[in-house]
Amino acid sequence: MAVAPSSVVGAEKVLTPDALEFVLHMDRLFHDRRDVLLGARRTRRARLAAGESLDFLPETAGIRSSEWQVAQAPADLLDRRVEITGPTDPKMAINALNSGARVVRTFPTPRPKASNTH
């Protein structure tokens, strides 16, 4: 496998010989399957570009029509303690206050510096 030199600082820390060997191994395992999937993606994109609409797979109709539900979210995910938002314009402040969080942290909008020209 040949790898072109990278201009990214620190690339040699990521593209180690072991990492490159891993990528080569994965390519050997999945090259043909990847090419089949990429070909199917190109075909699907062309059909969509020609006007075909998106729909669910027919083989998943049974799942969609059956009775099912997901598990409850854990309590620690339901407890929104802090909403962090960007500059405090009215829309951001309203969204933060409506978020349900117990605390809202905002970052003040920088004010323009005063001009000394009189």
N, C-alpha and C positions, 0 to 999 in steps of 0.2 A: 504494500500500500504506500502510495506516495502522498505526502501532505505538503501543500504549498506553505512557505514561510508565512507567519502571521505578523501583522503589524500591531496586534493587540498586546498591550503590556501585560505580562504574566501568563501569556498563552501556554508557555512551556510548562507551567505548573499544572495545567489542565490536560494538555495533550501529551501526557507522559507515554512512554513505550507501552506500559500496561493498559492505559486507556485506549490507545490506538489498536492494540491487540484485541481488546474487548469489542471495539467497533467492527473490526475485521471479522471476528467470530460471529457477531450478530448479523452482519451482512451475509456471511456464508449461510447462516441458518434461515434467514428471512428474505433474501434477495428476490427469489421467484415470487413469493407471496406478495411482497411489497409491490412488485411490478404489476401483478394482477389487480391489486387494489387500486393502484394509481390509474391503471387503464379504465377500471370501472368508474372511478371518480371523473375522469375526463369524459366518458360516455354520458354519465349522469348530468354533468354540467352542461354539456351540449344539448341534451334533451330539455333541461330547464331553460337554457337560453333560447330554445326554439318555442317556448311557451308552455311546456308541460308544468303542471302545478305539483307542489309538494303534497305528500299524503303519508299516512302511516303504512307500515308494511302489512300486507294482508295476513301474514302468519302471526301477527300480534293481536288480531281482533279479539281472540278469546281472552287475552289478558285485559284488554281495555274494557270489555263488556262484563267482566266478572266483578264480584264484590271484593274489594280489598282496601286496605288503608296502611299508611306508614306508621311507624312507631312514634310515640310522643317525643318531642325534643327534650333533651336533658334540661333540668332546672337551671344549670349554670349558663346555658345558652339563651334561656328565656329572660334572665336577669341582665338587662342592659344598664350597666352602671354609668357609663360615660359615652357621650356622643361628641366626637371631635370633628370640628368643621373648620373650614377655611376662613377667609376674610368675612367680617361681619356685615354683610349687606342684608337688607331686610328679608329677602327670600331665604338665604342661608340660615338666618336666625329663626325664622318661622319653622323651617324644616327641622332644625335641631330641637326646638321646643316641642314639636309634635312627634319626635322620634320615640318617646316613651322612656328615654334614659333618665336616670336619677340626677345626673350631673351633665352640664353642657360646657365644653371647653372650646373657646374660639380664639382665633388669632386676629388681633386688631388690623384693620386696614391701614397701611402706612399713609401718613399725611404728607402732602407736598411740603418741601422746605420753604420757609418764608424767604421772600426776595428782599435783598438789602438795597435795591435801587429805588430811591425816592425822587 
